[in-house]
Amino acid sequence: MRTADDITLCLRALESAGVEIRTEAADAAGGLARLQGRYIFLVNSRASPDKTLENCIAALRKFDIDTLRLPPRVRSLLGDSDW
């Protein structure tokens, strides 16, 4: 599967966990932040697709994946072989 497809799947999974997704051209690497009690995931439009995917996976690992409905591909990216 292509990295862009994996990113899309991971971003949808973050949204299903209640995370707001923002895309910005930032000097920061991007990633998950908590602001006033809510989660925001910053996608740095200047970052490489591989870095964006890495950030998405790291953000998803902050949540209890057993409580989320995740596609098998996302579970695979997270290293969950028990699905």
C-alpha positions in Angstrom: 0.0 0.0 0.0 1.2 3.5 -0.7 2.3 5.8 2.1 -0.4 8.4 1.1 -3.1 5.7 1.5 -1.6 4.7 4.9 -1.6 8.4 6.0 -5.2 8.7 5.0 -6.2 5.6 7.0 -4.3 6.8 10.0 -5.8 10.3 9.9 -9.3 8.8 9.7 -8.4 6.6 12.7 -7.3 9.7 14.7 -10.5 11.5 13.8 -12.5 8.5 15.0 -10.6 8.8 18.3 -11.9 12.4 18.6 -8.7 14.1 17.4 -9.0 17.3 15.4 -6.7 17.3 12.3 -5.1 20.5 11.2 -2.8 20.9 8.2 -0.3 23.8 8.3 2.9 24.8 6.8 4.8 24.9 10.1 8.4 25.0 11.3 7.5 22.3 13.8 7.6 18.6 12.9 3.9 18.1 13.5 2.3 15.5 15.7 -0.2 15.2 18.5 -0.9 18.0 21.0 -3.4 18.5 23.8 -4.9 22.0 23.9 -7.5 22.9 26.5 -8.5 19.4 27.1 -8.8 18.3 23.4 -6.4 16.6 21.1 -5.1 18.2 17.9 -2.9 16.5 15.3 -0.8 18.9 13.3 0.1 17.7 9.8 3.1 19.7 8.6 2.5 20.2 4.9 6.3 20.7 4.5 7.1 17.3 6.0 7.9 14.2 4.0 5.1 11.6 3.7 7.2 9.2 5.6 7.6 11.6 8.5 3.9 12.4 8.5 3.1 8.6 8.6 5.6 8.2 11.5 3.9 11.0 13.4 0.4 9.5 12.7 1.5 6.1 14.1 3.1 7.7 17.1 -0.1 9.6 17.8 -2.3 6.6 17.5 -0.1 4.7 20.0 -1.1 7.3 22.6 -4.6 5.9 22.6 -6.0 2.6 23.7 -6.4 0.9 20.3 -8.5 -1.9 21.8 -11.3 0.7 22.2 -11.1 2.0 18.6 -12.4 0.4 15.4 -9.3 0.4 13.2 -8.9 -1.1 9.8 -6.6 -4.1 9.7 -3.9 -2.1 7.8 -3.8 0.5 10.6 -3.5 -2.2 13.2 -0.7 -3.7 11.1 1.1 -0.4 11.0 0.8 -0.2 14.8 2.4 -3.7 15.1 -0.9 -5.3 16.4 -0.7 -8.8 15.1 -3.7 -10.0 17.2 -6.4 -8.6 15.0 
